[in-house]
Amino acid sequence: MNMTNWYDGSCDVINAFTIISGRWKLPILWRLSFGKTRYNELKRQVCGITNIMLTRSLQELEHHGLVERIQYSEIPPHVEYGLTEQGKKLIPGLTALRDWAKEQAEFERTL
């Protein structure tokens, strides 16, 4: 791997971080790791997110194949969001990050 410029698009890890980076994408992915949910339910569970940011984040995650938008043709019609098979591959990493965060918080309390 060329170490001179990691941000030139040749580093897979940096590219992956770019896909999931931002304030809202990890909380959205974490919530969706528990199963499909409707837009308004997701908005309530991701505290502080605006409609614009939720819509934009979901669209970006959908563009990268991590989230799917499922539209039901029922009465009344509704939409749910869920992780794709590719998105579900992130769950072990998200769980490991959560575990590390708990350990880190405990560590910092001892400082």
Residue frames as qw, qx, qy, qz and C-alpha x, y, z in Angstrom:
[[0.000, 0.890, 0.456, 0.000, 0.00, 0.00, 0.00],
 [0.371, 0.494, -0.021, 0.786, 1.27, 3.44, -0.93],
 [0.416, -0.593, -0.505, 0.469, 1.64, 5.34, 2.35],
 [0.259, 0.045, 0.075, 0.962, 2.18, 8.75, 0.73],
 [0.358, -0.054, -0.017, -0.932, -1.51, 9.62, 0.40],
 [0.135, 0.195, 0.948, -0.213, -4.12, 7.44, 2.09],
 [0.339, 0.571, 0.434, -0.609, -6.88, 9.75, 0.93],
 [0.176, 0.390, -0.546, -0.720, -6.34, 9.30, -2.81],
 [0.812, 0.145, -0.071, -0.561, -8.97, 6.54, -2.95],
 [0.617, 0.341, -0.708, -0.026, -6.55, 3.62, -2.84],
 [0.015, 0.179, -0.837, 0.517, -6.95, 2.76, 0.86],
 [0.438, -0.366, -0.747, -0.341, -9.93, 0.48, 1.45],
 [0.376, -0.447, -0.641, 0.498, -10.02, 1.25, 5.18],
 [0.023, -0.268, -0.079, 0.960, -10.18, 5.02, 4.62],
 [0.314, -0.128, -0.571, -0.748, -12.86, 4.47, 1.97],
 [0.444, -0.429, -0.787, -0.011, -14.90, 2.38, 4.43],
 [0.259, -0.424, -0.457, 0.738, -14.53, 5.03, 7.15],
 [0.098, 0.083, -0.217, -0.968, -15.71, 7.65, 4.69],
 [0.380, -0.303, -0.725, -0.488, -18.87, 5.64, 3.96],
 [0.529, -0.560, -0.634, 0.069, -19.85, 5.32, 7.65],
 [0.342, -0.099, -0.306, 0.883, -18.42, 8.61, 8.91],
 [0.229, -0.477, -0.221, -0.819, -20.45, 11.51, 10.11],
 [0.273, -0.246, 0.549, -0.751, -22.43, 12.20, 13.21],
 [0.717, 0.032, 0.222, -0.660, -25.50, 10.15, 12.33],
 [0.694, 0.293, -0.581, -0.309, -24.56, 7.12, 10.26],
 [0.272, 0.169, -0.897, 0.304, -23.23, 4.93, 13.07],
 [0.355, 0.078, 0.614, -0.701, -26.27, 5.55, 15.32],
 [0.721, 0.283, -0.136, -0.618, -28.55, 4.75, 12.35],
 [0.590, 0.295, -0.745, -0.097, -26.64, 1.57, 11.54],
 [0.021, 0.131, -0.855, 0.501, -26.63, 0.54, 15.20],
 [0.549, 0.147, 0.388, -0.726, -30.39, 1.00, 15.50],
 [0.754, 0.339, -0.299, -0.477, -31.03, -0.89, 12.26],
 [0.270, 0.332, -0.899, 0.092, -28.85, -3.75, 13.52],
 [0.313, 0.045, 0.781, -0.539, -31.80, -4.65, 15.77],
 [0.350, 0.439, 0.824, 0.079, -34.17, -5.02, 12.82],
 [0.130, 0.459, 0.477, 0.738, -36.25, -3.13, 10.31],
 [0.093, -0.562, -0.503, 0.650, -37.95, 0.05, 11.40],
 [0.259, 0.830, 0.439, 0.228, -40.13, 2.81, 10.05],
 [0.365, 0.545, -0.048, 0.754, -38.76, 6.26, 9.35],
 [0.332, -0.742, 0.041, -0.581, -40.50, 8.07, 12.25],
 [0.884, -0.464, -0.046, 0.036, -39.57, 5.35, 14.71],
 [0.774, 0.148, -0.066, 0.612, -35.96, 5.60, 13.57],
 [0.116, 0.671, -0.036, 0.732, -36.09, 9.39, 13.94],
 [0.612, -0.712, 0.006, -0.345, -37.34, 9.05, 17.53],
 [0.928, -0.314, 0.007, 0.200, -34.61, 6.56, 18.40],
 [0.635, 0.200, -0.005, 0.746, -31.74, 8.58, 16.94],
 [0.238, -0.834, -0.359, 0.345, -32.02, 11.49, 19.33],
 [0.186, -0.713, 0.120, 0.665, -31.39, 14.93, 17.91],
 [0.332, 0.031, 0.675, 0.658, -31.37, 14.04, 14.22],
 [0.375, 0.440, 0.044, -0.814, -33.34, 16.27, 11.86],
 [0.792, 0.437, 0.380, -0.194, -35.54, 15.02, 9.03],
 [0.493, 0.808, -0.301, -0.117, -33.06, 16.35, 6.49],
 [0.050, -0.623, 0.778, -0.062, -30.08, 14.60, 8.06],
 [0.656, -0.022, 0.728, -0.200, -31.97, 11.33, 8.55],
 [0.759, 0.594, 0.189, -0.186, -33.15, 11.34, 4.94],
 [0.358, 0.809, -0.464, -0.043, -29.69, 12.26, 3.61],
 [0.280, -0.498, 0.812, -0.121, -27.91, 9.68, 5.78],
 [0.749, 0.159, 0.611, -0.200, -30.34, 6.92, 4.81],
 [0.689, 0.708, -0.019, -0.152, -29.96, 7.79, 1.12],
 [0.170, 0.757, -0.631, 0.015, -26.16, 7.71, 1.39],
 [0.454, -0.287, 0.826, -0.168, -26.18, 4.40, 3.25],
 [0.784, 0.399, 0.423, -0.217, -28.62, 3.02, 0.67],
 [0.506, 0.798, -0.291, -0.149, -26.37, 4.26, -2.15],
 [0.045, 0.608, -0.788, 0.084, -23.48, 2.29, -0.66],
 [0.695, 0.012, -0.677, -0.243, -25.61, -0.85, -0.34],
 [0.151, 0.117, -0.800, 0.569, -25.74, -0.95, 3.46],
 [0.324, 0.291, 0.571, -0.696, -29.39, 0.00, 3.99],
 [0.002, 0.280, 0.793, 0.542, -32.48, -0.95, 2.05],
 [0.380, 0.116, 0.190, -0.898, -35.73, 0.97, 1.76],
 [0.027, 0.232, 0.963, 0.134, -38.69, -1.40, 1.74],
 [0.377, 0.035, -0.016, -0.925, -41.97, 0.02, 0.50],
 [0.193, 0.249, 0.937, -0.152, -45.14, -1.88, 1.35],
 [0.248, -0.150, -0.461, -0.839, -48.16, -1.53, -0.91],
 [0.192, -0.443, -0.846, 0.227, -50.65, -1.92, 1.89],
 [0.179, -0.684, -0.238, -0.666, -53.34, 0.40, 3.08],
 [0.201, 0.957, -0.129, -0.165, -52.09, 2.64, 4.44],
 [0.798, 0.446, -0.242, 0.327, -48.81, 2.33, 2.53],
 [0.478, -0.845, 0.231, 0.064, -45.67, 2.47, 4.62],
 [0.608, 0.618, -0.441, 0.231, -41.91, 2.26, 4.31],
 [0.791, -0.585, 0.139, 0.115, -39.38, 0.48, 6.48],
 [0.331, 0.774, -0.531, 0.098, -35.62, 0.62, 6.52],
 [0.919, -0.337, 0.204, 0.027, -33.32, -2.28, 7.27],
 [0.244, -0.645, 0.644, 0.330, -29.79, -3.46, 6.82],
 [0.782, 0.440, -0.362, -0.252, -28.88, -5.28, 3.63],
 [0.970, -0.107, -0.086, 0.200, -26.77, -8.42, 3.76],
 [0.555, 0.450, -0.217, 0.665, -23.74, -6.18, 3.23],
 [0.246, -0.683, 0.175, -0.665, -24.89, -3.90, 6.04],
 [0.878, -0.439, -0.026, -0.186, -25.37, -6.86, 8.39],
 [0.831, 0.183, -0.269, 0.451, -21.67, -7.63, 7.97],
 [0.113, 0.614, -0.281, 0.729, -21.01, -4.46, 10.00],
 [0.698, -0.612, -0.142, -0.344, -22.80, -5.77, 13.10],
 [0.863, -0.253, -0.221, 0.378, -19.78, -7.58, 14.61],
 [0.447, 0.290, -0.107, 0.839, -17.69, -4.45, 14.11],
 [0.293, -0.628, -0.078, -0.716, -20.37, -2.23, 15.64],
 [0.825, -0.516, -0.214, -0.083, -20.65, -4.60, 18.60],
 [0.768, -0.047, -0.194, 0.609, -16.88, -4.58, 19.07],
 [0.169, 0.472, -0.036, 0.864, -16.87, -0.78, 18.92],
 [0.561, -0.651, -0.154, -0.487, -19.63, -0.64, 21.56],
 [0.879, -0.369, -0.217, 0.212, -17.65, -2.99, 23.83],
 [0.583, 0.171, -0.137, 0.782, -14.50, -0.93, 23.38],
 [0.108, -0.624, -0.069, -0.771, -16.45, 2.26, 24.12],
 [0.729, -0.627, -0.180, -0.208, -17.68, 0.82, 27.42],
 [0.838, -0.204, -0.143, 0.486, -14.13, -0.21, 28.38],
 [0.387, 0.386, -0.009, 0.837, -12.76, 3.16, 27.33],
 [0.348, -0.717, -0.127, -0.590, -15.38, 5.03, 29.38],
 [0.829, -0.536, -0.143, 0.065, -14.47, 2.95, 32.43],
 [0.738, 0.055, -0.073, 0.669, -10.78, 3.53, 31.82],
 [0.161, 0.549, 0.039, 0.819, -11.26, 7.28, 31.53],
 [0.560, -0.736, -0.167, -0.343, -13.21, 7.37, 34.80],
 [0.848, -0.402, -0.105, 0.328, -10.09, 6.04, 36.52],
 [0.551, 0.418, -0.038, 0.721, -7.83, 8.78, 35.18]]
